Amino acid sequence: MSIQRFFGHDIDYSKAATMFTIHHLFYVICAVIAVGTAILFGKKIHDLTKEDVIKRGLIITLIILEVAYHIHNFTYPRLSLPLHICSIAVFLNIWLLLTDRQDVFKYAFFFGTLGGLMALVFPNSLGYTYYNVRYYHFMLIHMIIIFIPLYYYKAYDYRVEYSDLLTVYKHAFMIGVVIYLINAILLRLGFDANYWFINYVPTNVEELFPLYQLYVFVHLSAVFITMNILYYVTHYVPDTLNLKPGN
């Protein structure tokens, strides 16, 4: 593996993390690891005397990964703006790590945990292979944005109420309208812009959705349904299993 290949634009969908391949399975395993690490070890990490050092390390790592992502895109060249859900989740997670604010947590919880999980379960790798840095960057940054909100859920006993879910979904819908308009303008200018994957059907699922209208309906419904699943699992399952918060 050459340095040029590793940091360049080695695109080959046969070696990339596309749906229902061994690489797809690997990404799903990474998502499970991120969830499991936060739930199983969150309280122990919180009790460490150097928790602040870990937090600062996560902040620095997220900043480096986010900046590197955009720099790498521009070298393609490809327009790259921090508008994707997971980029917003990166900023929310950094804000949460800096402030420990519960009102930030409720947004990071849904944007980060769900955004990261959906990215790893339904990867849109743009064809970057396991010979390329983007393959591992995609894996790492999404694992981190999954881990951080669940860490606060476990270690700090932060929770969201159903009213929070509705508020986050409403605000996400409003932001989505703005993102759609930005995409439309960029597309008119000749850029391939599909932030939040709402202006056209992504290539990794286009075979499942021959109609754009059907895709949008399923997309919006799936977001709301998965938010409810995440809420139910984190809100009621611990009580059902007689698990006290933080145990």
KAPEHU-V141337 format. One record per residue. N is the residue number from 1. RES is the residue in three letters. SS is DSSP state (H for helix, E for strand, L for the rest). OMEGA is omega as a letter, one per 40 degrees, with the letter a starting at -180 (999 if undefined). Layout:
BEGIN
N & RES & SS & OMEGA
N & RES & SS & OMEGA
END
This chain:
BEGIN
1 & MET & L & a
2 & SER & L & i
3 & ILE & H & a
4 & GLN & H & i
5 & ARG & H & a
6 & PHE & H & a
7 & PHE & H & a
8 & GLY & L & a
9 & HIS & L & a
10 & ASP & L & a
11 & ILE & E & i
12 & ASP & L & a
13 & TYR & H & i
14 & SER & H & i
15 & LYS & H & a
16 & ALA & E & i
17 & ALA & L & i
18 & THR & L & a
19 & MET & L & i
20 & PHE & L & i
21 & THR & L & i
22 & ILE & H & i
23 & HIS & H & i
24 & HIS & H & i
25 & LEU & H & i
26 & PHE & H & i
27 & TYR & H & i
28 & VAL & H & i
29 & ILE & H & i
30 & CYS & H & i
31 & ALA & H & i
32 & VAL & H & i
33 & ILE & H & a
34 & ALA & H & i
35 & VAL & H & a
36 & GLY & H & a
37 & THR & H & a
38 & ALA & H & a
39 & ILE & H & a
40 & LEU & H & a
41 & PHE & H & a
42 & GLY & H & a
43 & LYS & H & i
44 & LYS & H & i
45 & ILE & H & a
46 & HIS & H & a
47 & ASP & L & i
48 & LEU & L & i
49 & THR & L & a
50 & LYS & L & i
51 & GLU & H & i
52 & ASP & H & i
53 & VAL & H & i
54 & ILE & H & i
55 & LYS & H & i
56 & ARG & H & i
57 & GLY & H & i
58 & LEU & H & i
59 & ILE & H & a
60 & ILE & H & i
61 & THR & H & i
62 & LEU & H & i
63 & ILE & H & a
64 & ILE & H & a
65 & LEU & H & a
66 & GLU & H & i
67 & VAL & H & a
68 & ALA & H & i
69 & TYR & H & a
70 & HIS & H & i
71 & ILE & H & a
72 & HIS & H & i
73 & ASN & H & a
74 & PHE & H & i
75 & THR & L & a
76 & TYR & L & e
77 & PRO & L & i
78 & ARG & L & i
79 & LEU & L & a
80 & SER & L & i
81 & LEU & L & a
82 & PRO & L & a
83 & LEU & L & i
84 & HIS & L & i
85 & ILE & H & a
86 & CYS & H & i
87 & SER & H & i
88 & ILE & H & i
89 & ALA & H & i
90 & VAL & H & a
91 & PHE & H & i
92 & LEU & H & i
93 & ASN & H & i
94 & ILE & H & i
95 & TRP & H & i
96 & LEU & H & i
97 & LEU & H & a
98 & LEU & H & a
99 & THR & H & a
100 & ASP & L & a
101 & ARG & L & a
102 & GLN & H & i
103 & ASP & H & i
104 & VAL & H & a
105 & PHE & H & a
106 & LYS & H & i
107 & TYR & H & i
108 & ALA & H & a
109 & PHE & H & a
110 & PHE & H & a
111 & PHE & H & a
112 & GLY & H & a
113 & THR & H & a
114 & LEU & H & i
115 & GLY & H & i
116 & GLY & H & i
117 & LEU & H & a
118 & MET & H & i
119 & ALA & H & a
120 & LEU & H & i
121 & VAL & H & i
122 & PHE & L & a
123 & PRO & L & i
124 & ASN & L & a
125 & SER & L & a
126 & LEU & L & i
127 & GLY & L & i
128 & TYR & E & a
129 & THR & E & i
130 & TYR & L & i
131 & TYR & L & a
132 & ASN & L & a
133 & VAL & H & a
134 & ARG & H & i
135 & TYR & H & a
136 & TYR & H & i
137 & HIS & H & i
138 & PHE & H & a
139 & MET & H & a
140 & LEU & H & a
141 & ILE & H & i
142 & HIS & H & i
143 & MET & H & a
144 & ILE & H & a
145 & ILE & H & i
146 & ILE & H & a
147 & PHE & H & a
148 & ILE & H & i
149 & PRO & H & i
150 & LEU & H & i
151 & TYR & H & i
152 & TYR & H & i
153 & TYR & H & a
154 & LYS & H & a
155 & ALA & H & a
156 & TYR & L & a
157 & ASP & L & i
158 & TYR & L & i
159 & ARG & L & i
160 & VAL & L & i
161 & GLU & L & a
162 & TYR & H & i
163 & SER & H & i
164 & ASP & H & i
165 & LEU & H & a
166 & LEU & H & i
167 & THR & H & i
168 & VAL & H & i
169 & TYR & H & i
170 & LYS & H & i
171 & HIS & H & i
172 & ALA & H & i
173 & PHE & H & a
174 & MET & H & i
175 & ILE & H & i
176 & GLY & H & i
177 & VAL & H & i
178 & VAL & H & i
179 & ILE & H & i
180 & TYR & H & a
181 & LEU & H & i
182 & ILE & H & i
183 & ASN & H & a
184 & ALA & H & i
185 & ILE & H & a
186 & LEU & H & i
187 & LEU & H & i
188 & ARG & H & a
189 & LEU & L & i
190 & GLY & L & i
191 & PHE & L & i
192 & ASP & L & a
193 & ALA & L & i
194 & ASN & L & i
195 & TYR & H & a
196 & TRP & H & i
197 & PHE & H & a
198 & ILE & L & a
199 & ASN & L & i
200 & TYR & L & a
201 & VAL & L & i
202 & PRO & L & a
203 & THR & L & a
204 & ASN & L & i
205 & VAL & L & a
206 & GLU & L & i
207 & GLU & L & a
208 & LEU & L & a
209 & PHE & L & i
210 & PRO & L & i
211 & LEU & L & i
212 & TYR & H & a
213 & GLN & H & i
214 & LEU & H & i
215 & TYR & H & a
216 & VAL & H & i
217 & PHE & H & i
218 & VAL & H & a
219 & HIS & H & a
220 & LEU & H & i
221 & SER & H & a
222 & ALA & H & i
223 & VAL & H & a
224 & PHE & H & a
225 & ILE & H & a
226 & THR & H & i
227 & MET & H & i
228 & ASN & H & i
229 & ILE & H & i
230 & LEU & H & i
231 & TYR & H & a
232 & TYR & H & a
233 & VAL & H & a
234 & THR & H & a
235 & HIS & H & a
236 & TYR & L & a
237 & VAL & H & i
238 & PRO & H & i
239 & ASP & H & i
240 & THR & H & a
241 & LEU & L & a
242 & ASN & L & i
243 & LEU & L & i
244 & LYS & L & i
245 & PRO & L & i
246 & GLY & L & i
247 & ASN & L & 999
END
